[in-house]
Structures are given as structure tokens and as C-alpha cells.
């Protein structure tokens, strides 16, 4: 089994169209989040498929689930999202030093 960093696990989770759509919907929904059924209705996903994808997003640390009575609310974990974005943009436009081996070719 391969060990993945938290950033790689988050990006891998977002690498599927359905999970990316779920996460974007939850980001759009804001801090109140959405019930599982609401997500399924918006995206037209079957309950078993939706459960699988939500589980992957939860395991990747991008989505937080909270049970309230019989309902399960799903929320984007904004601090986790910002950590991934920070990782991706940490050295934005810093430039890359030329590789001397490249110049010799």
C-alpha cells in the first residue's frame, strides 16, 4: 500500500468528476452545508454512488459530516481547502532556476 500525503490524498479525491462536483456544490452551499438527499437531487447521483463519493471526500479530509437526528449534513472543510490551495500556490510565480544540464544540451 502506498502512503499518500494529505495534499496528495485531497487532490486524488478531487480527481473524479463526481467528487469534484460534490465538493464544488458544498463550497457553493456555504457553512450550512447540504443534506445527502439534497446533494443527490442537485447532481442526479444514486444514493449508493453518492455515499461512496462522500466517504472518499470525508477520508481525504475535505468534507465534514454531522448527524442531526436522522439527517446527515455535509459541509466543505474550508480550512482544509485553504491548506490545499496554499500548497498549490505557495511558490506561485517565484521562477525556476535554469538547470545547468539543460543548457549543455
Secondary structure, 3 states (H helix, E strand, C coil): CCCCCHHHHHHHHCCCHHHHHHHHHHHHHCCCCEEHHHHHHHHCCCHHHHHHHHHHHHHCCCEEEEEECCEEEEEECHHHHHHHHHHHHCCCCCCCCCCHHHHHC
